[in-house]
Amino acid sequence: DVITRENVLGALQKFSLRRPLQTAMIRDGLIFWLIDLLKDPDCLSDYTLEYSVALLMNLCLRSAGKNMCAKVAGLMLKVLSDLLGHENHEIQPYVNGALYSILSIPSIREEARAMGMEDILRCFIKEGNAEMIRQIEFIIKQLNSEDLLDGVLESDDDEDEDDETGSHGVQAGLELCNYLKEDHDIMEADLDKDELIQPQLGELSGEKLLTTEYLGIMTNTGKARRKGPASVQWSGDEPLRRPVTPGGHRTGCP
């Protein structure tokens, strides 16, 4: 768990606010890597843990991401249920959001029921604060919803920016406005650690590296929707259902 991985993971997590990059990460199997990483959360730094869980949640909001999770439903549910009881409470909104989202898949709900997920969740209702209790109640409602869909969701790659994580019509007034900020706002101050990674002699770095090697890629990725800057507003009454970044979540909520 070194500084290099933390920096890369932080960048990936912030990239996961953008749909085309979500699609690439899901396609390349990042969900499976994250699940494997989070099997032993006590070995991770708080930074790595928070950004890993937030990244996993962002990818689980997409239909393609949920379908990936369905391939390893038992392991995914075990990892998330274990994380519910982790001592780092900063990750709870992301764990709840991921769990709520993947339970829109009937096969995952079936697996969750088989492993007694409702009893596990009710244990946390007894111990949690009011906000946590409300979120878990929504998760239980999702868990017990009727099987209205087939086992696999169709791709949502051609849909609008808003994703359809409430596929069973569970709408309870979540107030999350569009907060995809300008690029310079996305990189939160919490990533600005003392720079321990130094380029070798003659090695490209920073802006020179980006403009020399990657500017062509950046300018030929096709049409990208740009939204105006806005802050995150989250009622806390139900699980997160829009992509977030840990720094943005902490600073955006009243």
C-alpha angles and dihedrals in degrees: 000000000000134000091259093059092045091054093047092045092049091051093048091050092053091045087055089073087077121076099219090053092045087055092052093048093049092047092051094053101252091145091063091049091050093049090052091047093050095051088089105033095163089071092059130086117245089251094052092045095050095045093044093052093044091050091049091051092050091053092046091059090071123081090233090052093051090050089053090052090051088064090063099024097146094051093042092052092047092051093049094045090051090050091053089072097043117129092233100087093186089080096054097091090051094046090049092047093050093046094048091048099049092046087072085079110086094214090054091048089052091051091047092052091048091055093048096250094163092059090049091051093047089055088061091047088063092052105032133093122253094270093049091047093053092050093048090050088058090049091052089049089052090047091055097042119121121266098256096152136058117252095269129049120224117247116275095197093118095046127102124275092273111085125216102234092141091068093155094054096256099157118163103162102274106183107210111145124198107281104169095139132198111285096257091055094052095067100080124212090244089075092057097097124156103290106247096164110085126183120246120246109292093006118135116241143167120359093351091057092048096048094043101045109019111027091094091053092048094050096046102050094104131241114347123190113230120199127194120260115274137162125248114259115189125171093204090220095111137015121292112270102178128065114272139177120220095240091046092048094052096045097038100054118083 
